[in-house]
């Protein structure tokens, strides 16, 4: 390992610990903020307990899954124990197990940290609103930023330590990434099912049937709804972006190691340098974040993102000059980052209630729920095009930029694919800021509910409503960013799959692969099946939400019918919140495993039937179909949500009007779109890509056809 590479690995570790120190400072800053309202304190404690109970049960189930997966990895990966030198295989397979378990543990720890601070920051954000929107905004944003620092710090630290300890064994990074991805898949799916079960049930009975406010404490499902915001949008989304960040670094490093060994370049050092500077840029961007004179929280969040982007671009340009990295790689990284920001702006256009699409759907609600659904679906499909064009441009641009660095056709393919992976690293370079923005959303959403349940007054509720609306808009933007980044990442993982296949083919003296011909029947076979998997995966998750919501609606009806004085809100009458939390928890944990296993087992089946060519087609179909569905569902769901809020703000008849009832139906349909299936698909794509890479040798050496 050369001095430059060692230096940047150490720099990555140092900056990761700086991020942890900054997260600790943010945590104690939030903790010092006053909280004195007894009602809010007691409700916040219920939310904290519910979130921790769900997380504990979920992690217990996932630990069993991880244990079974670790055993299979030990037997089969990277090489079956009985092929070749048994004891050498035991050692290398044990290293893969360590890498896999490390990925799951690091991801779980980041999620747990996020939950702890989010369930503390919500009450402080609500009470700070009594002193004005700026202090309340800072509480929410800094609480979310703890999650941002924890996620990126742990992912960068884990990758750097593995690379340093196991002497540049890039295959182990795929094991680490698979650990992160498998946990993220189940955490996002489970959290999404939990949160939307509670949200839909609370809305259907509370708003639609009884016409009571969104966070009315009489509704037995409101605490479960607030718990769901944390387990779905804090722990779940944190695990999702942890997975994307790790996968982008793993894919880039797998190809970078191969190029450095072949050509004596410094590509691996450059990847660590850019990743470390990205985290540093996020630290600086978060530190400077505050609301301007116009008191617009959306502008404050977006300005912080743009500032972080500019800092990263400047720092990496300076590093490229000083350390003589390839400028083509720099421009590939900046292209990825720039396209990520543009995709965010495009997503904002379709989901911001100040823009035409949301206002048009809100107006359409005057004609009833059917027109609300049709118009929302239409705009959701329209919103897919800008993001897909952006991903296509960044992938093609990065490939064309970097391919000329190769000296022959084979080198050019590898360098081109490596360029795409660098673009993915660039797009995810400011992921610390992106996660901070995303975690801000559920904190202020909880704060809005607490302000209403704690009777803090209409003015405080209006302030938290404004913060919540910004959170919804930015959350839609971060989901679009996360999905797009996953798109670039899995394209680069396709390159990592090719690298693994070709390395195994070279070792065995058989021909490798340069591309996948769509006219090859094996490739086309995989393409068709891969394209269908995201649709079935989404259906399984949303059917899980439906089944769970039916159980919870029945429980809410029971409580309103059986508890005297609950519907009337008589003093001292409290609903049985824990019953709804238990239903959401039990149902989510029951439903999360089948969907994830389906995606993994389908990948293995296609590989065993059609080999590496079928897997190439499978991954391609899965990527394209998955991105379209994920973007459509996330954006249409965000659009319906903010359309409802636009009506509730007094437009088109306001609360209680026919337009409001139709908008609530649209929001209810959009809930599992945007918070369950949509954001889970990109994790599913990453998981199947990593399964394919890890099993590349098996698919190469054995398949039915």
N, C-alpha and C positions, 0 to 999 in steps of 0.2 A: 504494500500500500504506500503510495507516494506521499510526500510531505504535504502537498497542497490538499489532497483528499482528506488526510488525517486532520488537518487544520479545520476544514469546513465541517467535518463530522463533529469535532469538538465544539466548534462555533454553534452548530445546531443544538447540541446538548445544553450549552450555556444559555442560549436564547430561550430554549424550552423552560429552563429553570427560572429565567427572568419573567417569562409568562406566568409561571406558577406564583412567583412572588407578587406580581401585579394583580393576579386573581385574588390572592389573599388580602391585599390592600383594598380591593374593590369590595370583597366580602365584608370586611370589618367596617368599611364606610357605610354600606347599606345597613349592617347590623346596628350601628350607632344611631340611626335615624329613629326618632321617637314613635312609639306606638302605645296608645293609652285607652282606646275604645274597647271595652270588655267584650262587647258583642263581636266585634271584628276579630279580636284575639282568639276567641273561642271558635269561631268559624274557620279562621286560618289554620288553627290547630287540627280541626277535623280534616281539612284539605291535606295538610301535611301528613297526618296519620294514614289517610286513605291512599295517598300517593306512595308512601313508603311500604304499606301493606301490599299493594299491587306489585311494586317493584321487587319486593322480597319473594313473593310467590312466583313471579315471572322468572326471576333469576334462578330460583330453585329448579324450575322446569328446564330452563336453558342450560343449567349446569349438567343436568342428566343428558341432554342432547349433546353438549360439548364433550362429555365423557365418552359417550358412544362413538362420536366422530373421531375423537383422539385415538381411541382403540383401533378403529379402521385405518386411520392415517398411519399409525405405528406398524400395522401389518402390511399395508400396500404402498405407502408413499415415502420418499420419491420412487422407491423400487420395492416390489414384493420381497419379503424377507428370504424366501427360499431360492431366489434367483441370484447366482453369484456367491460372493463371500458373505455368509450369514452374519458374522459378528460385525463386519463393516456396515452391512445394511442396518443392523440393530442401532448402531451409533448414528448414522445419517437419518434414519427414520425417527429416532428419539429427538434429534434436533428439530425435525419438522413438527413433532408433537409440541415441543417447547414453544416454537414460533406460533403455532396455531392457538395454544392456550393463552399465550401472552396477548395475542390480538383480541381474544374475547374478554380477558380480564381488564386490559387497558380501556376498551370500549365501555365496559360495565362501570368502571370507576368514574369515567368522565360523565356518564349518564347520572350516576348517583350524586356526584357533586352538583350537577345542574339542578336536580330535583331539590336538593337541600337549600340552595340559595334562592331558587324561584319561589318555593313555598314560604320563604322568609320575606322576600322582597314584595310579595303581593300586598300584604297588609300595610307595609310602610309606604308603598306607592299610593294606596287609597287614602291614607291619612295625610300624606304630604300634599295631596290635591287641595286640602283646606287652606294651604299657604300659597297656592298658585300652580299653574301648569308646569313651570320650568323645573321646580324641585321634584314634582311628581314624575316628570319625564326622566330626570337623572336617576331617580330610584329604580325605575323600570329598566332603563338602558344599562346601568351599571350592574344591576342584578343579572341581566342577560349576558353581559360581557364576561362574567365569571365563567359561564358555560363556554363561551367562545375561546377563552384562554385555556381552559381545562382540556377541551377537545383537541385543539391544534397542538398544544404543548405535549400532551400524551402521545398523539400520533407521531409527531416528529421525533420525540424522545425514543419511542419504541422502535421506529425504523432505524434511527442512528445507532442505538445500542446493539440491535441485532446485526447490523452491517459491520460494526466494529468488533463485536465478540466473535462472530462466526466467519470473519475474514472474507468479506465480500461475497458470501454465498447468496446470490440473488434469488434462487429458488425458494429459500426460506422466507423471503419477503412475501412471496405469494401465499405461503402458509399463514403468515401473520395477517395478511390482508383477508384471507378466507375466514380466519377467526373473527376479525372485525366485521366482515360482511355477513356472516351467518348470524351473529348476534344482532346486527343492525336489522336484518330481514325480519327476524321474529320480534324484536323490540318495536320496530316501526309498525308492523302488522298488528301486534297485540295492543300497543298503545292506541293505534288508530281505531281498532274495533271498540276498545273501552270508551274512548272519548266520544265517538259518534253514537254509540249506544245511548249514552247518557244525554247527549245534546239533542238528538232526535226525539227521544222519549219526553224530555222536559218541554220541548217546543210543541210537540203534538198535543200533549195534555194541557200544558199551561197556557200557551199562546192561542192555539187553534181552538181547543174545546172550551176553555174557561175564560179566555181573554185576560189573564193576569200577566203582570210584567215578566220580563225575561228572567230576572234573577230573584223572583219573589221567594222569600224564605219558606212560604207555605208549601212550595213544590218539593216533594221528597227527592227529586232527581237533581236539584241544583248543585248540591255539594259534589255529587258524582260527576256532574258536568265540569265543575271547577277542577276536580282531581284529574279528569281526563285531559284537560288542557295541558297539565304538567306531564303526565305520562306519555301523551301522544306528541305534543309539540315541543317539549323540552328534552326529555330522555330519548324519545323516539327519533326526533329530527337530529338531535346531537349525535346519536349512534349512526344515523344515515350519513351525515356529512363527515363524521370521523372515518366511516367506511370509504366514502368517495375520495377523501384526502389521502388516506393510506393507499388505496388502489391506484391512484394517479402516480404517486411516488414509486410504488412497487413496479408498475408497468414501465415507467421511465428508467428505473434503475436496472431492471432485467435487460433491457435493450442497451442501456448505457454501458453496463459491464461487458457485454459481448463486443461492443464497438471499441471500447478501451483496450481490451485484450488483443483485438485484431489489429488495431491501428495506432495504439499508443497515445490516444487522445485523453482529454480531461472532462469527458461528458458527465461522469458520475460526480466529480467535484462540483461542476456547474449546477447539477440538480440540487445537491445539498445546499449550495450557496443561495440559489433562488428561493428554496423552501424556507431557509432560515430568515432571509431578508423579508419574505412575505409575512412571516409571523411578527418580525420586528415592526413592519409597516402597520400591521393591525394593532399592535400595542400603542403605537404613536397615534393612530387614527382614533382609537377609543379614548385615549387620554385627552384629545382635543375636542371631543364631541360635546356639544351643548346646543341649546335652542337659541335662535336669533331673536331679533326684536319683533318679528311678525308672529311669534308664538305658534309656529307651524311644525308639529312633530315629524310629519312626513319629510319636509324639507331638511330638518335636522338630521334625520337618519340617512337620507340620500346624500347630503353634503359630506357626512362622515365617510361614506363609502367612496365617493369621488376623491376625497382627500387621501384616503388610504391607497387608492389606485395610483394616484400621482406620486406618492412617496415611494411605493414599490417600483414604479417605472424609473424613478430617478436613482434609487439605490442600486438596482440591478444594472442600469446603464454604467454607473460608476464602477461596479464590480467587473463588468465585462471589459471595460477599458484597462483597469488595473491588472487583472489576471489573464488578459488576452483570451477570453472565451470567444467562441464563434458568434459574430454578430447575427448570422442567420438564425441561430438558436434564440438569441435575445428577442429578435423580431417575432419569432414563432410564439414565444411566451407572452409578449405584449399583444399579439394578435388574439390569442386565446382570452386574455384578460379583457381586452377591449370589446370583444364579441360578447363576453359574459355580461358586461355592463350594458351593452346595447340590448341584449335579450331581456335584461331586467327592466329597461326603459319600455320596451315593447309590451312586456307583461303588465307593467304599471298602467299603460294606456287601456288595456282591456279590463282591468280590475279596480281602478281608482274611481271613486264615486264623483270625482270632479270632471271625469271624461265622458264622452258621448256613449260608449257601449253600455256602461252601468246605468246611465240616466235613461237610455232608450229601453232597456229591460225593465227598469222601474216604471216607466210610463206604460209599457205593455201590460204590466200587472193590473192595470185598470180594467183590462178585458178578461181577466181571470187567470187561474193557474196554468191552463194548457198553453196559452200564448206566452206566459212567463217562461215555461220550460222550453218551448220551441225557440224563442229568441235567445235564451241563454245558451242552449246547445249550439245554435248557429254561430254566435260570437265565440263560443269556446273552440269550435272547429277553425274559425278564421284566425284565432290567436296562435294556432299551431304553426302557420306558415313562416312568420318572422323568425321564430326560434329555430325551426328546422333549416331555414336558409342560413341563419347565423352559424349553426353547427357545421353545416356543409361547407360554408366559406372558410371557417377557421380550420377545418380538417384539410380541405383542398389546398388552402393557402399555406398552411404549415408544411404539408407534404412537398409542395412545389418549391418552397423556400429552402428546405433542408436536403432534398434529394440530390442536388448537384454536389453536395459534399462527398458523395460516394464516387468511386473511380470506375465502377462497372455496374452492370444491371442489378446484380445481387446486392451490392453495397448501397445502391441508390434506393432500392426498395426498403432496406433496413433503415437507412438514414431518413427516408421519407416518413416511415412509420414512427421513428424516434421523434421526428419533428412534431408529429401529432401528439405524442405523449408529452412533449415539452409544452405544447399549447394547452394541454389539460392541466399540467402543473401550474402554468401561468394563470389559467382561469380560476384555479383553486388556491392561488397564492394568498389571496386576502380572505380566505375562508374564516379566519378568526373574527373579522368584522361581520361577515355574512351570518355566522351563527349568533353573534351578539344581537344583530337586528332581529333574527328569527326568534330567539328566546325572549326578547323584549315583548313579543306579541302575546303569549299566554300569561305573562306576568301582569300586563295592563288589562288583559281580559278578566283575569281573576280580580284585579283591583276594582274594576267597574262593578262586578258582582258584589264585592265586599262593601263598596260605598253604598250600594242600594240596600243590602241586607243590614248594614250598620246604621241606616238612617242618617247619613251624613249631609243630606240636603240635595236639592235639585241642582244647585250650582256645581257641587263636587261631582255629582253623577255626570253632568254635562262635560266637565273637564276630563273625566276618565273615559267618557264616550269618545271624545276627540282623540285621546291617546289610543284607545282601542281601535278606532277607525284607521289610524295611521298604522297600527300593528297589523291589521288585516291586509292593508295595501302592501306593506313591506313584506309581510309573510308570503303573499302571493308572488312577489318579486323574488324572494329568496328560494321559494319552491321552484320557480322557473329557472333560476340560476343553478340550483342543485341538480335538477333534471338535465339541464343542458351540459353541465360539467360532467355528470355521469355519462352522458352521450359521448363526449370526447374521450373520457377515461376508458370506456369499454371499447371504443375503436382502437385505442392504444393497447388495451388488453388483448385485442385480436392480434396485434403485432407481437405481444408477449407470448401468446399461444403459438404463433408461427415460430418464434425464436426457440421455444421449448421443444416443439416438434422437430425442427431442423437440427438442433443440438443432439437430440436422441437419434435422429436418422443418421447423422454423421458418425456417431459413436458405433452404430450398427452396420455402417457401410451400405445403407440403402438410400434411394433418392429422397431429397427433401421436398418442400413445397415453396413456391414463390407467390402463387395466387390461387383463388378459388373460381373456377369457371362455372358460371351459372347454368350452362348447358350440360354439365356433368350431372347425370341423374342422382348421384349420391348427394351432391351439393344442393340440388333442387329439392330433394326429399327433406333434407335438414332445414332448408329455407322455409318451406311450408309449415312444418311443425313448429319451428322456432317462432314464426309470426303469430301462431295461435296461442302460445303459452301465456303471454301477458294478458290476453283477454280472459282466459279461463282463470288465471291467478286472481285477476281483479274481481271476477264474478264470485269466486270462493270467499274473498274477503268481505264483499258487500252483502252476500247472502248471510255471512256470519253476523254482520251488523243488524240485518233485518230480523234474524231469529232472536238475537239478544234483545233488540229493541221491543219486540213483541212481549217478551217476558217482563221487561221493565215497565212497559205501559200498563200491563195487567197489575203489577205491584203498586203503581201510582194510583190507579183507580181504586184498588183495595184500600189504600190508606185514606184517600179522600172519602170513601164510603164508610169505613169502619172507625175512624178516629173522630170522635165528636168535637166539633168546633174548629177542625183543621181548615176546612174550605172557607169558613168565615174569618179565620185569622184571629180567634179569641186569644187573649193574653194567657201565656203559660202553656199553650198547646203547641207541641213541637212534632214535626214529622219524624219518621224513623229513617233518617238519612243512611244509616249503615246498611239497611236492607238493599237499597239501590246500588250502593258501592259494591256489595257482595255479588249481586247479579251481574254487574258490569265486569267485575274481576273474573268470576268463574267462567262466564261466557267467553270473554276475550281469550283467556288461557286455553279454553277448549278448542277455539276456532283457529288459533294462530299457527299451530304445528302443521295441519294438513296442507295448507296452501304453500308453505315453504318447502315441505317435503316433495310436493308435486313438482315444483320447478326443478329441484335438484335431481329427482329420480328420472324425470323426462330427459334431462341432459345426459345422464349416464346411459339411459336406454338408447338414445339416438347415437351416441358414440359407440356403443357396443354393437349396434346394428350396421351403421354406415361408416364407422371409422373417422379419421381426422377430416376427410373431405365433407362428410355429412355434418360434422360439428362446425366446420367453417360456415356452411350455409345456415345451420341452426342459429349460430351466434349473430349472423348478419340479419336474419329475419327477426330474431328476438330484439335486437337493437332498434331497428327501424319501427317495427310495430309497437314496441314498448315505449319509445320516445313519443310517438304520436298520441297514444292513449294517455300517457302520463301528463303531457302538456295540456291536452284537451280537458281532462278531468280536473286538474289543478286549477286551470284558469277559469273554466265555467263555474266551478264551485266557488272560487273567490269572487267572481262577478255576481252570482246570485246573493252571496252573503252581503256584499256592499250595496247591492240593489235594495235589499231589505232595509239596511241601515239608512239608505237615502230616503226611503219612504217614511221610516220612523222619525227622520229629522224634520218631518212636516210637509214633505212634497207628496202630491197626488193623493191627498186626503189624510195622510199621516196615520198614526197608530189607530187601530180599530177599524179602519176603512176596508172596503173590499180589496183595494189594491194592496193593502198591508197583509191581508190574509193570503192573497195569491203569492206575494213576495216571500212570505214565511214558508209556503209550500216549496217554492223554488230553492230557498235556503236549505230546507230539509233534504231535498233531493241532492243538492250540491255538497252537503256535509260529508257523506262517505266518498264522494268524488275527490274532494280536495284534501281531506285529512286521513283517509284510510287507503283507498286503492291508488290514487294518483301518485303520492310521494313514496309509496312502497314499491312501485314498479321499477324505479331506477335502481333500488337496492337489489331487486330480483335479477335485473340484467347483470349487475356486477357479480352477484353470487354465481350465476351460471357460467359467466366468463371465467371466473377463477376456478370453478370446478373443472371446466374444460382444460385450462392450463395445467392444473395439478395432475389431471389424469391423461395428459397428452401422450405420455409414453405407452400407457395401457391401450389407448385408442389407436395408436400407431402400430403396435405390435399384434393386437388382437381385435378383430371385429367380425361380425357374421358375414358381411359382404366385403 
